[in-house]
Amino acid sequence: MALTRCIDNALYSRKALADAREAYAQYCVIRTVPRPDGLVDITVEVKPDYDQESRQVTLEFWNFFLDTACQQRIESV
């Protein structure tokens, strides 16, 4: 299962994305496609070994990404 979301680089840092990618590398493949308007399409595709838990893995990835971005923003203030 693959799910694509569009994110704003002004809200989510590249560092947060890199951290999320690293944390979930075992479970899914993350693809990014920059858009000309400063947004980025991010596709999360769960690896076949975790297909039974694909919904959970996908939600946990997005949660981790959001939490990491928020934490980084709080720490920079």
Beta strands, then each sheet from edge to edge (+ up, - down):
strand 1: 2-8
strand 2: 28-34
strand 3: 39-46
sheet 1: 1+ 3- 2+
end
